[in-house]
Amino acid sequence: MVFSWIVYKSRAHRDKVNDKAMKDPRLAGTMKTKRMPFDSKRMAYGGCKVMVDA
């Protein structure tokens, strides 16, 4: 499992970045499908450890 987050300068900056990301052609194929990319019934939960701390 990988968990991360982004800190933006402001809400306007967040909106600008998200708009660019949604228009990125490399993501277009992943956004068109209505199916989940994995079987959520088979997900397992466990402990987590920090790999990168910036």
N, C-alpha and C positions, 0 to 999 in steps of 0.2 A: 504494500500500500504506500502511496506517495501522497502527501498532503502539502500544499503550499498556498501562499496568498500573495497578493500584490498590494503595495501601498501606493496610492496615487497622491499627486500634489493637491488636487481638488476634485470636486464632482465634475466640473467641466472637463478637466484633464481625463478623468475616468471615462466619460462619455466619448471623448475623441478617440481614445485608445480602443475602446470596445467597438466603435464604429469601424475603425481600420481592421480590427481582427475579424469582424463578421464579413468584411468584403474580401478577405484573403482567399485566393483561389485554392490554396492548399487545404483549407478547411471546408470547402464547398461540398465535397463528397460525404463528409461526416455529418453535415447538417440536414441532408436531404432524406435520410432514412428515418422511418418512424419506429423501427425496432431498436431495442437496447443493444449496444455492442457486446454485451455479456449477459450471462444468465444470473440475475440477481438472487435467485433461489439458492445458488451454490456459493454465495459469498460467505466467507468465514471472517470472524472478528478475533483479533488477538491483541497482544501488547504492541506498543509502538516505541520507537526510540528515535531520537533526533539524529539525522545524518548530516545535515548542514545547518549551521546556525549563523546567520549573517547579521 
